[in-house]
Amino acid sequence: MCSSDLYITLCGVFTFLAMFLEVKFPIKLFFDDVILGVFIAVFLWLILHARDTNAPKIYRWTAHALSGMSYTLYVIHFPVLLFISALLVPVWHLWLPTFATFAKLAGVMSLTFFISWVMYYCFERNTDLARIWLTQLGKRKEQVTESR
């Protein structure tokens, strides 16, 4: 097993162990936040050291294509999720873990991703073009004022 596979396996085991311990032995003090912080720190360390440069081409292409819209997804997802959840879930009612609930959740996540992609496509994707256009416009104004 190569070191990258070992790190990924350790991440999976570590995550499962953290979930198991939290479910089996819940701690309701400040100490559970400290334990969770340690688990997350070790998990991130393992992920950062599991660099596999031989990733499949489809993964590299998809990751590169989706990374461009990461900021838009970050900014848009919470308001959209909040709005859609307010429409779908009555106040103070939790979603029970049923197939219908997971289907609704998949639909909500897909709609949120789609709305974020549309916002990226309409605005953020064109940021460089708008910057170039505004820079050229500013240079033209400077030339006009200098020629007077």
NORNORKA-V576347 format. One line per field, one symbol per residue. ss: DSSP state (H for helix, E for strand, L for the rest). phi: phi as a letter, one per 20 degrees, with the letter a starting at -180 (. if undefined). psi: psi as a letter, one per 40 degrees, with the letter a starting at -180 (. if undefined). A space follows every 50 residues. Layout:
ss = ???
phi = ???
psi = ???
//
This chain:
ss = LLHHHHHHHHHHHHHHHHHHHHHHLLLLLLHHHHHHHHHHHHHHHHHHLL LLLLLLHHHHHHHHHHHLLHHHHHHHHHHHHHHHHHHHLLLLLLLLLLHH HHHHHHHHHHHHHHHHHHHHHHLHHHHHHHHHHHHHHHHHHHHHHHHL
phi = .fffffffffffffffffffffffcfdddfffffffffgfffffffffed edeefgfffffffffeffdffffffefffffffffffedffmdeeffdff ffffffffffffffffffffffdffefffffffffffffffffffffe
psi = hiddddddddddddddddddddddghhfadddddddddddddddddddef hhefiiddddddddddddedddddddddddddddddddhihfhihigidd ddddddddddddddddddddddcddedddddddddddddddddddde.
//
